[in-house]
Amino acid sequence: MLAPGSNPFHSLETQTTSPSPPSSHSCTFSNSASPPLAKGQTPHPSNGRPAQELITKFSDYQPTQIRYFTFHSTKYYWNNEVQNFKVLTGLEDLQVSCSTLHLEHTAGLSRNLQEYRRLFFGVNEIAVKVPSVFKLLIKEVLNPFYIFQLFSVILWSADEYYYYAVAIVFMSVISIATSLYTIKKQYIMLHDMVAAHSVVRVSVCRANNEIEEILSTDLVPGDVMVIPRNGTIMPCDAVLISGTCIVNESMLTGESVPVTKTNLPNPASGQQGEVDDAYNTEEHKRHTLFCGTNVIQTRFYTGELVKAVVICTGFSTAKGQLVRSILYPKPTDFKLYRDAYLFLLCLVAVAGIGFIYSIVLSILNKVPAKTIIIESLDIITITVPPALPAAMTAGIVYAQRRLKHIGIFCISPQRINLCGQINLVCFDKVWNNKNAYKENLVKSPFVACMPPCHSLTKIDGQLSGDPLDLKMFEATGWVSSHVGESVNSVYEIGIVRQFPFSSALQRMSIVARVLGEKRMDAYMKGAPEAVASLCKKETVPENFAEVLESYTREGFRVIALAHRRLEAKLTWDHIESNMEFLGLIIMQNKLKAETPGVLQDLHKANIRTVMVTGDNMLTAISVARDCGMIPPEDKIIIADALHPHDGQAAKITWRYADKPQKPRLELVLHGTVFARMAPDQKTQLIETLQGVDYFVGMCGDGANDCGALKRAHGGISLSELEASVASPFTSRTPNISCVPSLIREGRAALITSFCVFKFMALYSIIQYISVTLLYSILSNLGDFQFLFIDIAIILLIVFTSNLNPAWKELVSRRPPSGLISGPLLFSVLTQILICLNEHNIQNFENTSLFYVSSFQYLIVAIVFSKGKPFRQPSYKNCTPHLNTNEYMLQYFLLYL
C-alpha cells in the first residue's frame, strides 16, 4: 500500500521525504527496498481513497510503499531493520513508560493523524465473515472420499449398476447438505456473538481540546476516549488515565463479578512508591478496560471526565485474540485417521494388482476393450469400498444420539472418537461460592474493618462484586450507601480513599472516617503473612503462625484484618505501616455435590485431572485438596511465573507451599493447579499438554474458555451462551458429571470405528477374492447379487451390529489409538486365513461363491463385534429403549 509516511507512531508534521532515524522503540518499514515476494504472491494495492486523500494533503512528502500481507486476520508488515515481517499490535509496541503515557499520549490525536494510523491498524472491528454456500460446497466436495465416490458412481453408471450408484449419490448429497448446514450455522452463531455491540458511538478528545463524537470503528491506538457516565460496551482495549470504572469482565474471566478499574498511576506526579515501568497490559490490567467488557458505572472527581487511551484495536484486542483462537484453531491430529489412510493405500496397492490381473486376463480371452476398462476399474471400487465413510460414521451417530439423550449436545461429531482417547481433563471450576457466618456480628474495631474494606459497588440498588467480599459484608449486617457504610443511623463510616487489591502486594487498604469525627482511620485486609508483616509486633499473637497453619491445612480460606488510627498530618506513603493486628476471618469453599465422585471415577480410570482457573492460587489449591485432585500425602510446589519487564527476561520461581526450599520440576507433567490463567494462557496450556502426547479434555462455562474448549480434543461447555459457540460439546447439566459420560461414549464410538473398519476391510477383501476368481472363468456377480451384498448384508450389519451402548463405567485402560497395532492386525489376518481357505472356494461357480461369501460377511461381523470393557454386549442391541428406525434416519442425515 502507499502511505504518506513509514511509521504509524511518527507525527505527519515531522516526517520528511527521507524518513527520520527511528527511535529505539519504533518500527520502521521499507521505502524502496522490499522483501522478495513468495511464489504467486502479488503486492497489495493501496487502501484507496483515505490514503490518496492523506497523500494529497501532504503533497510535499514522497509517498512510501509499505509491504504487508494478511494471515488469519493479522497484518504482517515488512520491517527493514530486522529484514523480516512483524505484527503491529498497538501502543504497546512503543514500550512507553507510565509517566510518558500520561505526558505524551493524553491530549488526543488530530483527525489527520487518526486517519494516517488507520492505514496501518485498519478499521476497529472484529469481522467474522460468513462464507457463501458455494465456497463451503467447493471446500466440502474436494474431500478425497467424495472425489472417489464420484469416480465410483460414474463407473457404476457406465456398467449399468444404477441401483447402488443412486444409493451412494443419495447418501452423499444428504451428507454434504447436512455438513454445509452445520458449518454455516456455526459461522452465523459466531458472527452474531461478535457483532453484538461491536459498533457504538464514542466521544474522543482532539489535540485542540475539542470533544468529537465518532463511530467506534474509527478508533486507532493513541485516541483518547471519553467513557460515558452511564457506561458502555468497550469497543477496544484502553488504559484509564483519569477517573474510576466499575466493569463486568465476564466475557474474559467467566466471572459475572463487577471489578473496579482505577486510573493508571503517574510516577511523574510525585507520588511516593510508584515505579515508572513500561506500560504492559498484563501487569497493569487493573487499570485497563478490555474490549467486549461492560463498563457499568464511572466515578470521577471535581467534574473531571473519565478518559482512557486506546491501546489496541480490532483483532489485536483481548476479545480479538479470543475470536482468532476460535476461527483458526490448530488442527487436531488423530492416529486412527492417519492409519486409516495408510491402510487404504495398502488396499489401493492390492487393487492395482487386481487391476493388472484383470487386464491381462481379459486380453488373453479377447474381451472387448470397453468391458476390459470397466471390469478392471471395478476392481478398485471393490477393494476400496466407497461406502467406507458412511460405515465409519455409524458408531459416531449412535453415540451422538445417546449423548443427546443424556443432555449433551454435539456440533462436531468427529470429536466423539477423540474423546475415547482422553487421558487428561482440565476443569475451570469445581466449587460454589464461599459461605460465611450468617448471624450479625457485634460492633467492634474488628467488625468496623469488614464493611468498608471491600471492592463492592452498588448497581441499581444491589451490591455487586467479589463473592468473598459480598459474604463478608452480608455477615456484618451493615448497610451500604453512596456516602459510606452504616450499621444504623448513629454509626456511619465514609470511605475517603481506596487502594484496590493488588495480587503482587497481596492486600488492599482504605482510608475512612467515622461520621462526626475529624481524624481518619486506615483499614487493611489481605493475606495473613502480608498483613502481619506491616503490623506492630506486640499486636500480633505469639501463636499466629501455628493458628494460621492449622486453618490452611484444613482447607479454609484465611484473611487477616488490621487497623490504624491516622495522625492529623497525613502522608500517603506511610499509611500501610505500624498497623494494629485485629484478627483472622475464616471462610470455607464448598465443593459442588457431584465433584468428588466424578473426580474419583476419573482417577480410577487413570485419567489425570487438572484445574485451570482465573481464581486465586490459594483458593484453587484449597479446593484441589478438598476434592481429591491433590492427594493428602502429596507436597504442594507453587510456581510463580513472572512476565519480562525492565529489560529482565521472563522467569519462574519455585517454592513449596509449606517449606522454604526451592524445588525444580517440569511443570506441565506434574502441575495440578494452574491459577490466575488468562484466556490465551488456557489455550497455550492445552497446546502444551497436547505437545507431550496427552489427549486433553476441557470443561468450562465462560467465554474466556472458548479458545481452550475449541483447541482441546474434547471440549465441553457447561453454559449454553458464548462458550457453546466454540465448544464441540455442550451440556444442559451445569456440572462436571457430564465428563465421564462423554468419555465412555467416546470409547464406545472409537471401538465401534475399529470394528467397522476391520469388518469393511474384510468385506472388501472377500469380495475382491470372489470377483477375481470369477474373472478367471470369465464370470462375475450379477447386479442384484452385488446389491444384495452391499445393502441387504453390509449396510444392514453396519446399521444394527454397532448399536452397542457404552459400558456402564470407566475402566483403567484406554482403547488403542491407531489401526497399526499387533492385536488388530492379528485379528484381521487370522480371519482372512480362516474365511479364504481352499475348501471354501473349491467350487468356482457363481452361486456357490455368492453363498459362501455372504456367510463369510456374517461371520466377520460377529467376530468383530467387540463388547466389554468399552461397549455393552451385542444382545443389548435389542433393548426397548433403542429406536432402530430413528437411528437409521439419523444415520442417513448426519454421517460425514
N, C-alpha and C positions, 0 to 999 in steps of 0.2 A: 504494500500500500504506500501511498505518498502522504507525507505529513510535513508541516512547516518546521518541525524540529525532530530531534532524535531521542529525546529523553522526556518522558511524561512528567517528571518532577522538576524540570527546569522551567523557569518563567519564560514565556514567549518574548517578553520585552528584553531579556538579557541574552537571548540566543542570536548568533550571527551566522553568516553563510558558512563559516568554518566552525564546527561545533566546539564549544569551550571544553577545556580539560575536565574530565569527570571528577566528582568528589569521591572520597573513599567508599561511600556507601551507595553511590548512584549506579544505575545500569545504563550502559551506552549501547547503541545499535549501529549497525553498519550503514555507511553513507553510500559509498560507491562500491566497496567490496562486499560481495555476497557469498554465502556458502554454496557449495555445489548442490544442485537440485537432484533429488532421487529420481530414479527412472520412472517416467510417467508423470512426474510432478510438474505443475505449472505455477508460475508466480501468481500470487493472489492479487486481484485487482484493487484499485483504490476503494475506500469506503464510500466514495461517491460525493454527494453534494456537501455534507459537512466539511470534509477535508478540503474540497475545492474552495469553499467559502472562506475557510481559515487561511488557505494559501493566498487567496486574493487579498484578504485583509492585511496580511503580512507579505506583500509582494516584494519587499526589499530582500527577503531571505530566500535562499535557494531551497526548493522542496527536497526533502530527504526520502530516499526509498527505504522502506522498512520491510524486511523479510520475516515472514512468520507462517506457521501452519496451525491448524486446529485439530486436536485429537481428544476424543472423549470429553467434549465441551470445555477444553482448556486450550488457551492460546500459548504457543511456544515462539518466543522472539529470538532472533539471532543476536548474540552478544559478541561483539568484535573482540573484546578483551580476552575472553576465555575461549574464543573460537568454538562456540557451542550454542545450542538453543537453551534459553532459560524461560521460566514462567514468571510473569508479573502478577503478584498476588494483591498488592495494595500498599498502604502507607508503611506497613511493617518492613517492606523492602529497604527502606531508608535507615532502619535501626536507630530511630531518633530517641533521645532520652526524654524522660517525662517533662523536664524543665523546658527542653527545646520544643516539645509538642505544644506546651502552654504558650511559649514565646512566639513561635513562628507559624503555628497552624490553627490559631483560634479566631483569626479575623475573617475567614471565609475566602472563597475563590471568586475571581471575576468571571463573567459569562464566557469570555473568550478562553480563559484557562480551563474552565469546566468543559467546554466543547473540545478543546485540544486533548485533555486527558481521556475524554470519552472515545477518542480514536483508538487508544491503546487498550483501555479497560472494557470498552463496549457498553452496550445497554445494560443497565442494572436489572436483570431479570434471570430467573431460573426457568428456562424454557424446556419443557418436556414435549417434544414433538411426537404426535401420534402418527405412526407410519400409515400410508394408504393401504387398503386391502390388496391392491396389485403388488406393492413391494413385499408385503408379507407373504403373498401367494408365491411369488418368484423364489423367495428365500426358502419357503417350505418345500416347494416342488423339487428344488435342486438337491434334496436329500438323496443319497445314493440308493436307498431302498426303493424310493418312488421311481427313480430312473430305471432301475432293474425291473420293477413291476410294469412300467410302460413297455419295455422291451419284451417282457413275457406276454403281455396282452396282445401286442402286435403279432408275435409269433403264433400264439394260440388262434388268433383270428385267421391267420394265413392257413393254419391247419384245420380250420373249421371246428375248433373246440371252443364254441361260443359260450357254453353254459358257465364254465369255471371262470372264463375271461370276464363275463358280466358280473359274477360274484365278487371277483377281485376289484374291478372298477367301482362297484357299488360301495364296498368297504373303504376303498382308498378315498373316494370323494367325500364320504361322511367323515372319515378321519381328518382329512385336510380342512374341511369346513369347521369341524369342532375345534381343531387346533388353532385356526385363524380366529375364531370367536373368542377363545380363551386368552390368547395373546393380546388381541385388540382390547379386550375388556380390562386387562391388567394395565395396559398403557393409558387407557382413559381414566382409570381409577387413580393412577399416579399423577396424571396431568391435572385432574380436578383437585387432588390433595395439595399439590404445589401451587396451583393457580389461585387458591383461596387467599384473599387479602394480599396478593403479590403486588398489586398496583394501587397505591394510595397517593393522596396529595400531601406534600410535605412543605414545610417552611424552611428556607435556608438563609444564612447570613451572607451577604455580599461584602466585598472588600471595602465598599464605600459606606459601611454601616447600615445598609438597607436590608429589609426582610422581604424576600421574594417567595411566592408560592409556586412550586413546580411539581411535576409528576415524579414519583419515586424512581421511575425508570431512567431519569436523567441524572441521578446521583452518581458521583465519582469519588474515589478516595481523596480526602482533603476537604470535601464540602463540610460546612458546619451546619448541622441540622438542629432545628428547634423542636424539642419534644413537647407535644401539646399537654396541657394540664390534665385533660380527661383521658390521657393515654392513647396508645396506638399499637398496631402490629408493626414491629420493626422490619423495614424493607432492606436492611443492610447490617453489617457489623460496625458498631461505632463505640467510641470511648467517651464517657461522660467527662466534661470539663467544668461543669457548674451544675449545682442542684443535686437532688437525690431522686431515684426512681424506685417504685415497687414493681417488680417484674415477675410474671409467671413463666418459668422456663421449662414447662413440662414437655415441650417439643424436643428439647435437647436432653434433659435429665430424666424424663419419665415421672418426675415428682410434681404433682399439681400443688406445689407449696410456694407461695409468693416469697421472693427474696429481695433484700434491699441492696440497691446498687448506689454507691457513693461516687462523688467526683474524683477524678484522678489527682492524687496529691501533687503539688508543685513544690519541689525542693528549693527552687529559687526564691520562694516567697518568705523563706526564713524559718520555716517550721523545723523544730529540732527532731532529730532521729529519722528523717526521711532520706533514703538513699536514692541518688539520681541514676537509676538503672535505665537501660534502654526499654522502651515500651514493648511488652510481649503479651499477646492475647491470653496465654495460659497463666502467666504469673500475675497479670492484672485483670483477671476475669471478674472480680467483684466490682470493677469499675467499667466493665464492658457490657454493652447491650448487644445481644446476638440476634441475627436475622431470624425471623419467624417467631421470636418470643413476644409475649404480650405485655406491654407496659400498661399496668393497671392504673397507677397514680404517679404524679410527680410532686415533689416538695421543693420549694425554693424559699429564699430568704431575701428580705428587703426589696421585693419587686424584681429580683434578678430572673432572667429567663433560664430555663433548663436547656443546656446545649450539649451536643455531642459531636465529635469529629468523626466523619466516616473513615473507617479503616480499610474495609474491602467490600466489594460488591459482587453480585451475580454468583457464579459457581465457586468463587474463592471464599465465600462466607461459610460459616459453620453449617448452615442449612444446605448450601450448595454442595458442600463436600458430602453431606449425608445423602442427598439425592443422587450424586455421582456414584456413590457406592452401591446404590440400588440399580441404577441404569446400566452400569458397567462392572458387574461382579467378575472376579476372576473365574475362569472355567473350572468346574469341578470334575476331576478325573476319577474314573472307577475301573478297576481292573477287570471286572466282569465284561464290560463293553469292549475293552481292548482285546481281551481273549476271544470274545465272540467274533470280532472282525478277523482275528488271526485264524480262527477255526474255519470261518467262511472262505478265507483264502485257500486253505487246505482243500476244502470241498471244490473250489473252483479248479484247483490243480487236478483233482480226481475227475472233474467234469471234462477238463481238457483232454485227458487220456481217453475217456469215453467218446469224446467228440472226434478224435483222430481215428479211433477204432471203428466208429460207425461210418465214417467217410470211406475208409479202406474197404470195409465190408460191402458197402453199397456199390463202390466202383467195381469190385470183383464180381458182384452179381448183376452188373449193368442196370442199376436202378436209375430212373430219370434224375436229372440234375436238381430240379425243384424239390423232389422228395428227399434227395441227399441233404440239401441245405436245411430243410425244415426239420427232418428227423435228427440230424446231427446237432442243431442248435437246441432242440427239445431236450437233449441230454443235460444241457446246462441248467434249464429251468427245473428239471427233475432233481438234480444234485443240490442245487441251491434253491430251496422252495421259496417262492415269492410270498407265501403266507406266513413266513417265519416271524416278521414283526408283529403281525396280528396275534400269532400264537404266544409270543413272548409277553404280550400285554395282558393276557388273561388273568394271571395271578395278581398283577398290579390293580386291575379293575376290581377284582373281588375284594382285595384288601382295602381299596378306596371306599367301596360300599360299606364294608364293616366299620371302617373308621367314621364314616358319616353317621352310622347307626349309633355310635357312642359319643357323638358330638364333636368330632374332629374333622374339619373340612380341609380339602387339599386342592391347591390350584396348580401344582406341579407334580403330576402322578409319577414321573420317573424318579423323583426323590424318595419314593417309598422304599425302593430297593436299597438305596444308600442308607436308610435308617436301620436296615438289618445288620449293618456293619458297625454301628455306633459303639464306641468303647470309652467315650468321654462326653459328659454333658455339662454345659455351662448354665448356671442358673443366675438370673438377675436378682431375684429376691425370694426368700422363703419364710419371711416373717411378717407379722402385722404391726400396726402402730404400737407405740410404747404405752404402758399403763402407769398410772401414778396413784398415790394415796388420795382417795376421793373425798375424805372429810376435810372441812375447813380447818386451816391451821391457825394457831393463836398469833396474836400481834407481838412481834419481836424483831430485833435487828436482822435476824436470820430470814424471817419472812418478808421483811421490808426490802430485802435484796432481791427476792424472787420475782415480784411483779414488774419492776421497771427494767430489769436486766434481761432483755429479750430482743428478738428480731421480728416481733409480731406487728401487724398493721391491721387497721380496721377498714374493711371494704364493704360498703352497703350495709353498715351496721353489724357485720360479722367479723370476728377476729380470724385472721388467717396468718399462716406462717409455718415455721418448723414444728412438726408434731410434738417434739420433745418440749419446746418452749411453750406450746399451747397447753400440754398436760400440766406443766409446772404452774402456769398462770391459773388454770382452772382449779388446781388443788388449793390455791390460796384463798379463793372466794372473793378476790378483788374484782373491781370493775375498771375497764379501760375507757378513756375518753380522749378527745383531741388534745386536752391540756395535760393529761397525765393519768396516773393510776390512783385509785382510791378504794379504801375498804368501807368507808361510809362518808357522809358529807363533812365529817370533822377532820379526818386524817387523809390528806392527799399528798401525792408525790409527783412532781413535774420533772420531765426529762429535759435537761439543759443541753447536753451534747452526748452523742452516742458514737462509740468506737466499735464498728461491727466485728463479728468473729473472724479471726484470721487463723487458718489451718497451720501456718508457719509458727505463729505465736501460741496457738492452742488456747486462746482465751478471747473474751470480749469484755468491754467495760463501758460504764456510762457515768456521766456526772448529773446528779439530780438534786432537787431541793424540796424540802417539805414545805407545804403551803403555810405562809406566815412567818417562816424563819429566814434569816438573812444568809446564814452560812450554808454551804453546799456540801454534799456527800458524794463520794466515789464508791461505786459498787463494781465488783468483778466476778465473773463466772467463767469456768473453763476446766481444763484437765487438772486433776488434783496436784500433780507434781509441779506444773507450771504456776498454779495459783500459790501453792505453799512456798515456792521459792521467792515470791515477791512480798511475803508477809513477815511481820516481826517474829523472830524465833520463839519468843516467850508465849506467843498466842497459838502456836502450832503444837498440838498434843504430842507427848513423847512417843506414844504408840501409834502415831499417824501412819507410818509405813506398814506396820503389821495389820492394822484395821483395813487399810486400803487394799492390801494384797488378799486378805480373806474375802472381801467382796468381789474383787475382779476374778478370782479363781472360781467363784461360784457362778460367774457369767453375768453379774449385774453391771449395769452402766452407772458409773460413779462420776459425779460432777461436784466441784468444790466452789464455795462462795467466800468472798472476802469483802471488807468494808473499810472505809477510811473517812474520817471527818476532815474536810479540807480547811486550810487556813484562809484568812481573808485575802492575802496576796497569793494569787494563783498563777502557777506556771504549768503549761500543759505537759511539758516533758517530764515532770516529776509526779504526775498523778498516780501512776501504777508502781508505787514503791511505798514501803513502810505500812502495808495494809494490815488489817487485823483479820486473822482467820476466823470464819464464822462456823463452818461445818461442812458436811457432805450431804448431797442428795443422792439417794439410791433409787435407780429405776431398772425395770426389767423388760427385756424384749420377749414377747410372747410368740412362739412359733405357730404357724398355721397347723391346724389339727392333723392334716394328712401328710405333712412334710416328713417326720421321722420314718414312717412306714415306707414311703416311696424311696427315700434315700437308702434305707436298709435293703430293699429289694434290688436296687441298682448295685449296691456294694456286693451282695451275694452273687450277682451276675458278673462280677469283676469289671464293672463299668465305673470308671473314675468320675467323681463329681467335683466341680469347681464353682466357686462363687465369683461372679463378675458384676460388680455393683458400683454405682456412683456414690454410695454412702460412705460414712466414716470407717476407717480401718478397724478401730477398736470395737465398734458396734458389729461389724461384719465378722470379726474373729470370735466375739462372744456368741453370736448366733451359730457360727460354724461348729463351735464346741457343743452347744446345746442340741443341735440336730444330728450330731454324729458324723458330720463331714470331716471334722478333725477328731481322731480318737483321743480318749482321755490321757493315754500314756505318751502321746507324741509331744515333742517340744515345738514351740512356735518360733519361727525365724521371720522377722519383719524386714523387708527390703524396701527402702525409700528411694524412688527414682527422682533425680534432680535434673531439671532442664538446663541446657547450656545458657550461661549469661556472663556478662563482663569478660568475654574472651575465654572463659573456662569451658572445657568440654563437659558434656553430659556425663553423669556418673551415678552409680548405685551404691548406697551404703547399707550394710547388713548389720543386724543386731538381733539377739534373742529377745523375746518378749519379756523374759524374767531374769536374764543374765546379761552382764556387760560384755561378754566375749563377742568377737566378730567372726561369724562362720563364713564359709564360701560354698556356693551352690550353683547348680544350673537351675535356673529359675523356672522355666516352663515345665520341666519334667517333674518338679517337686512342689510347685506353688499350688495352694488350695484356695486362698482368698486373694482376689485382686480388687482392691477398693479404690475409690476416687477415680474411676475409669471414665474418660470422655468417650463419646460415641465412636470416633475414629480409632481410639485405643482398643475398644472392644473388638472391632473388626480386625485390627492388627493382631490381637491375641489369638483370635480364631485362626487366622492365616498361619501364625507361628506354630500353633498346636498341630495344624494340618501338615506343616513342614517337617514335623518329627513323626509322621506316619500315624497320627491319631485320626479316627473318624469322629468328627465333632458334632454333637447336638447342641442347640442353643434354645433356651426357654426364656422369653422376655415378654414385656407387656407395654412398652412405650415406644414412641417414635425414635427415641435415642438408641433403640436396639435394632432399628431397621437394617443397618449395614451388616451387623453381626448375624442377624436372622437370615439375610439373603446369602451371606458367604458360607455359613455353616452347611455341613452335609444334610442336616435335618433341623431346620429352624421352625419352632412352633410358637406362635403368638398367643398370649392369654388375653388379648384385647382384640375386639373387632373394629378398632378405629385405625389410626395411622399404621401401626405395626403390621396389620394384616395385609396391607398393600404389598409389602416386600416379602413377607414370610410365606414359605411353601405350605405351611400348615397353620390353621387357626382353630383353637379350642374354645368351645362355648363354656366349658367349665373353667373358671378363672383360678385354677390352682395347678400344681405340678403333677397331679395324679395322672394326667394325660400322657406323661413321658413314657412310663413303662408300656402302656398300651400301644403307643406309636412304635416303639422298638420291637415289641412282639409281632405286630402286624408286618413290620418291615422284614423281620426274619422269615416269617411265613411266605411273604411275597418273593423274597430272594430265593428261598429253597424251591418255590414253585417255578421260578425262572430257570433254575438249574435243571429241574426235572423236565420242563417243557423243551428246553434246548437239547437235552440228551435225547428225548423222545423224537423231536423233529430231525435230529441228526441221523438217528437210526432209521426213521421213516424214509428219509431221502436216500440213504444207502441201500435199504431193502428194495425200494422202487428202482433205484439205479441198476442194481444187480439183476432184478427181474426183467427190466426193459432191455438191458444189454444181452441177456440170454435169449430173449425173444427175437432180438435183432439178428442173432446168429442163425435163426431159421426163417428169416425174412418175415417175422410176425411182430405184433405189438398189441398192447392193451387197447380195447375199444374206448370210445369217448365216454360211454356210460360207466364202464369199469373204472376209468380214471375219476369220473365224477363221484362214483360211489365211494372210492377210496378217499378222495380229497375232502368231501363234505360229510358223507354219512359216517365215515370212520374217524378221520383225522380231526376235523373241526369239532365233531361231537365229543371226542375224547378230550380235546383241549378245553372245551366248554365245561365239561362235567367232572373230569377226574381231578381237577385242581381247585375244587371248591373247598378244600380242607380248611377249616378255621385255624387261627393261630393257637399255639399251645398255651395253656392257661397260666403259665408262669415263666419268668425269665430264668434260663439256665446259665451256668458259668462259662460255657464255651459259645463262640460265635460261629455262624455258618462260614464256609470258605468264601473268599472274596473273588476268586478267579476260576476259570474253566480249566486252566492248565495246571492240574494237580493230580497226584498219583491215584487217589481213590476214584475221582471222576473219570479219568481216562481208563482205569482198570475196568470199571463197570460198563463202559461203552464197548471196549474191545472184547470182553467176555461175552456180552450179548451178541456181538457180531459173529463170534465163533460158534455160539450155541444155535443161533437162528439161521445161519447160512452154511450149514454143513451139507455134504454131498447127498445124504439121504433125502433131505427136503427138496432137492432140486433135480432128482434123477429123472423126473418126468418133465420134459421141457414144453409140454403143450400149454397153450394159453390159459385154459380153465384151471388146470392144476396149479400153475404159478399164481393165478389170481387168488384162489382159495388159500393157498399156503401163505402168501404174503399178507393177506388180510388177517389171518390168525396171528402172524408174527407181529403186526402192529398192535394187536390187543395184548399180546404177551409183554411187549416192550412197555406199554402204558402201565400195566400192573406192576412190573418190576421197578419202574422209575417213579412210582407214586409214593414218595417218602413221607413219613409221618413224624412221630416223636424224635427229637425233643423240640422241634421248631413248629411243627404243624400237628393238628389232631388227625387221627386215622381216617382212611378213605370212607369207611362206613358211616362216618359222621356227616358225609355229604348229603345224606337223605333226611337230615333232621328237619322238623317242620318249619323252623324259623328262616330257612333259606328258600327264597322265591326264585327258582331257576329261570322262569320266564323274565323276571325283572333283571336278573344278571345277564341273560342273553341279550336283552335290549340295550342294557348299559354297556355291554362289551362292544357291540357294533357302533355305539355312539362315541365311545371315549378312547378306543385303542389308538396308539400313536405309531 
